[in-house]
Amino acid sequence: MPNKRYLLSAILLTAPFFLAGCDGRAVTEVEQGILAQQIEVTGELVSADTVSMMPPAMRRMWQYQVKYLAPEGSEVKQGDVVARLDTSEVSQRLSVKSAKLAATKQDIETSKLRNAKKLEELRLDLAEAKMNFEKAQRKFDLSDDTVAAIEKQKYQRDAEIAADRVRLTEQKIELEIKSAKQRQMMLSGDQQKFAAEVANLERGIASLTLKAPRPGMVVYGNDSQGNKIKEGQSVYVGDAVLSIPDLSHMQVNMTVPEVEAKRVKLGQRIKIRLDANPERVFTGEIVELGAVFRHKNQEIPLVVFDAVASIDEPDSDLMRPGMTAKIAINTASSETVNLLPIEAVHYDDGRPFVYTAGLLWGQTKQSITLGDVGIDRVAVSSGLSVGDEVLLP
C-alpha cells in the first residue's frame, strides 16, 4: 500500500507539468510533399491574332489627322469603314497634279497641230524651191552660144543657189520632224509621270479610308503617351489607329520582376483572375519569355522582363483586349520535401525555430534550417523529421 500511495502522489505532482505541455494549443505534424510556390504579377489581355490598321505609307506624308472612328467595341463586317483620315493635303496635291496632267495633254495636242502646220509650211517652201530650181536649171540648160558668157554664168549661179535652197529646205523638214518627235516624247513622258502621280494620289486618298479586312470588334490604338486615339487627333506613320482582334484566341501579356527571372520558365502553369470579374479563374501556361530586361516605365524604375501566356479556354463574351488581370505563376518544383505551415515557424535574430510539445515542461524550442518558402508552407531542410509534432501559435 505504501507503494501505491507513493505512485499516486507522483502522478499528482507531475500532472501540472503535463497539462502545461498539452494546454489546448493546436499541433501540426511535419509532412512530406511538394512545396506549392507561385509568383503573383499583373498582366493585360491581348489577342493572339490581331489585325492592326495603320496610316498608309505615302510620299512626303508623316502625320495624319483622324477625322472619323467607328465606335470602340462595335462589331464590324469585312469591308466596313472603321476610320477616315484627313484627305485635304493629299486632295490639294491631287488638284495640282491633275492640273499639270491636263495642261500636258493640251500641250501635246497643241504641239501636234503646231508641228503639222510648220511641216506643211516647209513642204510648201520645198515645192517652191524645187520649182525655182527647175526654172533656173532650165534657163541654164537652154542658154547657147548666143547668150553672153556673163549671162550664162549668172544662170548657172541662180541654178546652184536654187539647188542649195532645196537642200536647205529639205534639211529644215528633217530637223522639224526630229524636233517634233522629241517634243512629243518629252511631253508624253511628262504625261505618263503626271498620270502616275495622279493615280498614286487617288489611291492614297482611297487608302485614307480604312476598311475592316475581316469581321471583328473595333479596338482603338494608343498614342505615345498610352492614351486611346480619338477623333481629331494626329497620328504618325507606323501608329496603330485601331485593331480588329480575334476574341477566340486570347492571351495575356505579363511583366515579371527581374528578381524572379530564374524561377519563371516556359511551360509553367498559371491562374488568371480578371480585375473585371475576379470570381472566375482561368488557366493557361507560359509560351514566350522576353529576351531583354527593361524599366517598367519612367515613373517606376523597377526592372522587369516580358512574358506571354496562353489561355486554355478563353471566354469571348467576357474577355476584351486591354483588360487587366492578376496572374499567379506556379513555380513549384517536383521534388518532395519536409513541409511545415509558415505560421509554425518563429525567428530569433533571424534564426528560425519551432516549439515542440514537451512532456514535463510544456514546450521545447527546436532550431531548424529552412529551404524555400511557399504560398502557405515552408520547406524544412534540417532539425525536424516527418511526423514530428510542432505547436502552432
Solvent accessible surface area in square Angstrom, and as a share of the most:
residue,aa,sasa,rsa
1,M,139,0.62
2,P,91,0.57
3,N,124,0.64
4,K,139,0.59
5,R,146,0.53
6,Y,168,0.64
7,L,110,0.55
8,L,106,0.53
9,S,56,0.36
10,A,36,0.28
11,I,97,0.49
12,L,115,0.57
13,L,131,0.65
14,T,63,0.36
15,A,36,0.28
16,P,81,0.51
17,F,93,0.39
18,F,94,0.39
19,L,111,0.55
20,A,56,0.44
21,G,4,0.04
22,C,79,0.47
23,D,89,0.46
24,G,75,0.72
25,R,83,0.30
26,A,57,0.44
27,V,70,0.40
28,T,24,0.14
29,E,85,0.38
30,V,1,0.01
31,E,84,0.38
32,Q,116,0.52
33,G,18,0.18
34,I,91,0.46
35,L,11,0.06
36,A,51,0.39
37,Q,20,0.09
38,Q,58,0.26
39,I,10,0.05
40,E,133,0.60
41,V,11,0.06
42,T,67,0.39
43,G,11,0.10
44,E,79,0.35
45,L,0,0.00
46,V,35,0.20
47,S,11,0.07
48,A,62,0.48
49,D,63,0.33
50,T,57,0.33
51,V,47,0.27
52,S,56,0.36
53,M,23,0.10
54,M,93,0.42
55,P,8,0.05
56,P,28,0.18
57,A,95,0.73
58,M,28,0.12
59,R,182,0.66
60,R,131,0.48
61,M,12,0.05
62,W,175,0.62
63,Q,93,0.41
64,Y,5,0.02
65,Q,73,0.33
66,V,0,0.00
67,K,110,0.47
68,Y,76,0.29
69,L,8,0.04
70,A,5,0.04
71,P,90,0.57
72,E,75,0.34
73,G,38,0.36
74,S,34,0.22
75,E,126,0.56
76,V,18,0.11
77,K,140,0.60
78,Q,126,0.56
79,G,41,0.39
80,D,46,0.24
81,V,44,0.25
82,V,0,0.00
83,A,0,0.00
84,R,111,0.40
85,L,3,0.02
86,D,41,0.21
87,T,45,0.26
88,S,70,0.45
89,E,86,0.39
90,V,0,0.00
91,S,45,0.29
92,Q,126,0.56
93,R,37,0.13
94,L,32,0.16
95,S,72,0.47
96,V,76,0.43
97,K,41,0.17
98,S,44,0.28
99,A,62,0.48
100,K,89,0.38
101,L,22,0.11
102,A,60,0.47
103,A,54,0.42
104,T,9,0.05
105,K,94,0.40
106,Q,114,0.51
107,D,70,0.36
108,I,13,0.07
109,E,91,0.41
110,T,55,0.32
111,S,1,0.01
112,K,102,0.43
113,L,132,0.66
114,R,127,0.46
115,N,10,0.05
116,A,59,0.46
117,K,135,0.57
118,K,89,0.38
119,L,25,0.12
120,E,91,0.41
121,E,75,0.34
122,L,12,0.06
123,R,116,0.42
124,L,111,0.55
125,D,69,0.36
126,L,25,0.13
127,A,59,0.45
128,E,95,0.43
129,A,3,0.02
130,K,87,0.37
131,M,97,0.43
132,N,52,0.27
133,F,61,0.26
134,E,97,0.44
135,K,103,0.44
136,A,13,0.10
137,Q,58,0.26
138,R,129,0.47
139,K,118,0.50
140,F,53,0.22
141,D,90,0.47
142,L,133,0.66
143,S,13,0.09
144,D,76,0.39
145,D,148,0.77
146,T,125,0.72
147,V,43,0.25
148,A,59,0.46
149,A,74,0.58
150,I,132,0.67
151,E,64,0.29
152,K,72,0.30
153,Q,98,0.44
154,K,95,0.40
155,Y,44,0.17
156,Q,78,0.35
157,R,125,0.46
158,D,54,0.28
159,A,5,0.04
160,E,90,0.41
161,I,94,0.48
162,A,7,0.05
163,A,18,0.14
164,D,72,0.37
165,R,125,0.46
166,V,17,0.10
167,R,128,0.47
168,L,94,0.47
169,T,10,0.06
170,E,64,0.29
171,Q,109,0.48
172,K,98,0.41
173,I,18,0.09
174,E,104,0.47
175,L,117,0.58
176,E,24,0.11
177,I,78,0.40
178,K,129,0.55
179,S,29,0.19
180,A,11,0.09
181,K,135,0.57
182,Q,123,0.55
183,R,76,0.28
184,Q,34,0.15
185,M,124,0.55
186,M,119,0.53
187,L,24,0.12
188,S,41,0.27
189,G,37,0.36
190,D,50,0.26
191,Q,56,0.25
192,Q,131,0.58
193,K,112,0.47
194,F,28,0.12
195,A,41,0.31
196,A,53,0.41
197,E,43,0.19
198,V,15,0.09
199,A,35,0.27
200,N,79,0.41
201,L,12,0.06
202,E,93,0.42
203,R,149,0.54
204,G,6,0.06
205,I,43,0.22
206,A,69,0.53
207,S,43,0.28
208,L,1,0.00
209,T,37,0.22
210,L,13,0.06
211,K,113,0.48
212,A,3,0.02
213,P,63,0.40
214,R,54,0.20
215,P,88,0.55
216,G,16,0.15
217,M,9,0.04
218,V,0,0.00
219,V,18,0.10
220,Y,38,0.14
221,G,11,0.11
222,N,86,0.44
223,D,32,0.17
224,S,108,0.69
225,Q,140,0.62
226,G,51,0.49
227,N,87,0.45
228,K,97,0.41
229,I,1,0.01
230,K,134,0.57
231,E,92,0.41
232,G,45,0.43
233,Q,35,0.16
234,S,44,0.28
235,V,3,0.02
236,Y,113,0.43
237,V,68,0.39
238,G,50,0.48
239,D,46,0.24
240,A,34,0.26
241,V,0,0.00
242,L,0,0.00
243,S,18,0.11
244,I,0,0.00
245,P,5,0.03
246,D,40,0.20
247,L,26,0.13
248,S,65,0.42
249,H,105,0.47
250,M,7,0.03
251,Q,40,0.18
252,V,0,0.00
253,N,60,0.31
254,M,2,0.01
255,T,31,0.18
256,V,0,0.00
257,P,34,0.21
258,E,84,0.38
259,V,130,0.75
260,E,34,0.15
261,A,31,0.24
262,K,185,0.78
263,R,86,0.31
264,V,6,0.03
265,K,116,0.49
266,L,111,0.55
267,G,40,0.38
268,Q,29,0.13
269,R,102,0.37
270,I,3,0.02
271,K,117,0.50
272,I,0,0.00
273,R,110,0.40
274,L,1,0.00
275,D,66,0.34
276,A,73,0.56
277,N,36,0.18
278,P,65,0.41
279,E,138,0.62
280,R,107,0.39
281,V,64,0.37
282,F,11,0.05
283,T,55,0.32
284,G,0,0.00
285,E,60,0.27
286,I,2,0.01
287,V,72,0.42
288,E,101,0.45
289,L,59,0.29
290,G,33,0.31
291,A,106,0.82
292,V,110,0.63
293,F,102,0.43
294,R,93,0.34
295,H,112,0.50
296,K,73,0.31
297,N,65,0.33
298,Q,180,0.80
299,E,141,0.63
300,I,78,0.39
301,P,101,0.64
302,L,82,0.41
303,V,43,0.25
304,V,1,0.01
305,F,11,0.04
306,D,55,0.29
307,A,1,0.01
308,V,22,0.12
309,A,0,0.00
310,S,37,0.24
311,I,12,0.06
312,D,68,0.35
313,E,142,0.63
314,P,42,0.26
315,D,33,0.17
316,S,50,0.32
317,D,129,0.67
318,L,42,0.21
319,M,0,0.00
320,R,78,0.28
321,P,27,0.17
322,G,40,0.38
323,M,44,0.20
324,T,74,0.43
325,A,1,0.01
326,K,108,0.46
327,I,3,0.01
328,A,18,0.14
329,I,0,0.00
330,N,75,0.38
331,T,17,0.10
332,A,38,0.29
333,S,65,0.42
334,S,102,0.66
335,E,117,0.53
336,T,78,0.45
337,V,39,0.23
338,N,31,0.16
339,L,8,0.04
340,L,0,0.00
341,P,24,0.15
342,I,67,0.34
343,E,97,0.43
344,A,0,0.00
345,V,15,0.09
346,H,47,0.21
347,Y,129,0.49
348,D,58,0.30
349,D,126,0.65
350,G,62,0.60
351,R,155,0.56
352,P,25,0.16
353,F,17,0.07
354,V,0,0.00
355,Y,54,0.20
356,T,27,0.16
357,A,45,0.35
358,G,14,0.14
359,L,122,0.60
360,L,87,0.43
361,W,197,0.69
362,G,7,0.06
363,Q,73,0.32
364,T,68,0.40
365,K,105,0.45
366,Q,64,0.28
367,S,79,0.51
368,I,12,0.06
369,T,72,0.42
370,L,40,0.20
371,G,34,0.33
372,D,88,0.45
373,V,86,0.49
374,G,13,0.12
375,I,94,0.47
376,D,88,0.45
377,R,88,0.32
378,V,3,0.02
379,A,7,0.06
380,V,6,0.04
381,S,76,0.49
382,S,56,0.36
383,G,39,0.38
384,L,17,0.09
385,S,67,0.43
386,V,84,0.48
387,G,37,0.36
388,D,54,0.28
389,E,88,0.39
390,V,0,0.00
391,L,7,0.03
392,L,32,0.16
393,P,106,0.66
